Amino acid sequence: MFKLYKKLSVRDWILLVVLAGLTVLQVWCTMLLVDYIQEIIQSITYLDYHNNPALISNEVASAVEAFGWQAFLETLKGTEGYEMMSSIANATTGDIWISGGMMLLVAGGAVATQILVGLIAAFVASGHSARIRSAVYRKVDSFSIAEMDKFSTPSLITRTTNDVQQVMLANILMLRMAFAAPVTAIWAILKIQAASTQLTVATIVAVVLLVLFLAFLMLVVLPKFKIMQKLIDRLNCVARENLTGIRVIRAYNAESFQQDKFETANTAITKAQLFTGRMMSLMSPVMILIMNGVSLAIYWLGASLINKGSTDYATIAAFMTLASQIIMAFMMLMMMFVLMPRAQVSANRINQVLETPLTVFDPEEEKERSETGTVEFRNVSFGYPESDEKVLHNISFKAEKGQTVAFIGSTGSGKSTLINLVPRFFDATEGEVLVDGVNVKDLKQKTLRSLIGYVPQKGLLFSGTVKSNIAFGNDAISDEKIIEAAKVAEADEFISNMENGYDSVIAQGGKNVSGGQKQRLSIARAVAIDPEIFIFDDSFSALDYKTDKKVRENLKKASEGATKLIIAQRIGTILDADKILVLDSGKVVGEGRHEELLKNCEIYREIALSQLSEEELGL
């Protein structure tokens, strides 16, 4: 939790100092209020005595009636009762107005300072949370796929939203109470101790009982708080899975199966929340019981002390107010300690993200590129961090500027893994990946990726419009360039037929367009940035043969001079490639042009014959 306070700004620290000062002022006003309560009660009592001396005793009443108040006071000079009788003799209605007015003034000051403390606490806590959210987002944005695999997507969403919210609420509570509660408790204890030892003991017993109860409550509830956030992760995971896979779920009539999964996750978190809620609900009645018990003890003991003449009602009333302040202060502290564990769990989860070391990071200084549009692999091997086996083994090839290099192989042969090493979604375990003659590790990620137009296997679109999706890599792109890129990707026709053309709305993930349309828009997005290098990760699979051929012809004309790396399953897509690499179990088992591989590579020949006839292949 305290690690996150590094995110506080200088302005926040200044505000915290102001908050501490306002808190002391608030407590001072509260303590003054107790004094004025005592004074106003005494003023009312003394005025009653002044107007009706018989309330004190018949002897006093007789003396006042015989001699008057001032003459009576002369007879008491030098005795214990002189000061009190002098106050009674001089009591006026004005004393009540003065004490009442001061009480209202001090109460207003306490309210004003409390409002300011609340506003500052909310401002600092919300600003702090905003910076934490931004820091988590930036950190996640810098993750390579290796780091992303350590956290599930629902977990990262929960950590960015719910966990940060828990920390913010705890900070607001702590800023309002962490300083105010101990100052109030200490100040009130010092004042109360001077009033009566017996009444102080009664208050201390109540405080001890309160602390013991809240400590028990915290020990019981803490384990549930620790698992609460994980249960929220699980619930988010099931809900997200259900929403993203709704078509498949309905196609297999698996609604009841998914409903059962959701109910299981929902029941688990409900049980945890019910348990913590029930335990926390005990706090209010126990607090009321303890406070009423203290009130009863103070009034009982106070009545005894008044009867003995050791104190008066005004002192008992003031003591009652102070005792309430002490118990409320300890209650605030205990409330904070009860709520802090959940915030601490959330803070730990946030710190796990922020402190995750990056496996892909920028060099301090990037090297100058010596070539243009080249991609070279030198004895590259790769294995996933959690796996002992390598996925790629000693891969070497070079794509020259303007060449088309294709990769083909069975499922799981390592094609996509190989292509992901170029934009540094992963870093090679062994060997070097070079772009423009420079090891990709010696280029800043932003520089490297600005050279590449990447089209993923699954066409991914973002919520917005057709235009914003094509211009995703360059906000300053002109409308003419967007239309030109769409024409290259054979997307202009279906876009023009949409209700609002290029301003038509695209749903999140592109759910309102077909798979082929998503792929063509993804291709248009890559074309629009005029990259040196295109990467097509099986990006033509959802296109029919005619559209596939037309898109490749358009690309050849529009991006002449750009290097193209293509992963394909269809032989027809890569027939004209300058170089084809055949992968099998992460190894290159064939390299050359289409005609050469048909003769020299048995695996390539088998793939080709599984798709085309011998006549079509020219065999």
Buried (B, 14 or more C-beta within 10 A) or exposed (E): BEEBEEBBEEEBEEBBEEBBEBBBBBBBBBBBBBBBBBBBBBBBBBBBBBEEBEEBEEEBBEBBEEEEBEEBBEEBEEEEEBEBBBBBBEBEEEBBEBBBEBBEBBBEBBEBBBEBBBEBBBBBBEBBBEBBBEBBEEBBEBBBBBBEEBBBBBBBBBBBBBBBBBBBBBBBBBBBBBBBBBBBBEBBBEBBBEBBEBBBEBBBBBBEBBBEBBEEBBEEBBEBBBEBBBBBBBBBBBBBBBEBBEEEBEEEEBEEEBBEBBEEBBEBBBEBEEBBEEBBEEBEEBBEEBBEBBBEBBBEBBEEBBEEEEBBBBBBBBBBBBBBBBBBBBBBBBBBBBBBBBBBBBBBBBBEBBEBEEBBBBEEEBEEBEBBBBBBBBEBBBBBEEEEEBBBBBBBBEBBBBBBBBBBBBEEBBBBBBBBBBBBBBBBBBBBBBBBEBBBBBBBBEBBBBBBBBBBBBBBBBEBBBBBBBBBBBEEBEEEBBBBBBBBBBBBEBBEEBEEBBEBEBEEBBEEBEEBBBBBBBBBBBBBBBBBBBBBBBBBBBBEEEBBBBBBEBBEEBBEEBBBBBBBBBBBBBBBBBBBBBBBEBBBBBBBBBEBBBEEBEBBBEBBBEEBEEEEBEE
